[in-house]
Amino acid sequence: MATRWTTAGIPSQAGRTVVVTGANSGLGLETARALAAAGARVVLAVRDTARGERAAAALTGDVEVRRLDLADLGSVRAFAGAWSGDLDVLVNNAGIMAVPAGRTADGFELQFGTNHLGHFALTNLLLPHVTDRVVTVSSGLHRAGTIVLDDLNWERRPYSPQRAYGQSKLANLLFTLELQRRLTAAGSPVRATAAHPGWAATNLQAHSGSRLKDAGMAVGNRLFAMTGEQGALPTLFAATADVPGGSYAGPDRLQEMRGHPTLVGRSAQASDVALAGRLWTASAGLTGVDFPAEVATRA
């Protein structure tokens, strides 16, 4: 039987710098905890710095808190503009799930704007500093998503919190696919990988706007979900194991809802190279940010 990967498989991260978005709770916090324990300098990129400081105080190692609101491109630009020096790993972890209809500071649908566009802009702005890899957290629910290129921000369709979430998580995988294609074409050694946690108990599922739905998810979490620590394992695997660029990690059992991390498959739409390219072009148009020319010169 193959050895199951755990945090014991994380190689020393001494001398490495990692940014984890949304790291003041849930999967992001557990990801930051494990990487800091392995010796990395970890930057918690969070919207609420007071909560971030409380989270950092509970961690062991070299941990720093910086403000980042992925629902505001001004904040994304400020975070990236203040960065100096190398960045070994960027973990695009932050996200919101099945929330009521809303808009970001720039007018994007809230889930697509936060989960995809914010990370799209952040990654491309930081990419000249990245030396190893970009890890983007998706979801098994990407399989329920559909990319509607002429209505990415739900301006004409009736809004569905679940379908909007699925679209944003599908976008995460298409972003990873196209990012890796561009990195390879530029001759860059940087890898783009993705991961999903399976069913992990976090506060992500508690913001539907419906007390009944939130209560149902809380019961499901208690009965069936893994812990946040277990749910972070695929992200840590994608961030530190020797996996190929473009790969996707998730749990190995119960239809990828539980278990230890391994490389997993994805939907046909998430593997559509042409769609990934068109989504990239649309995302660049919406954010005003594109693949940086400096990456090719650094390679």
Summary of the structure (lengths in Angstrom):
residues: 299
radius of gyration: 17.6
end to end distance: 39.2
largest distance: 53.4
contacts: 1063
relative contact order: 0.15
helix: 46%
strand: 17%
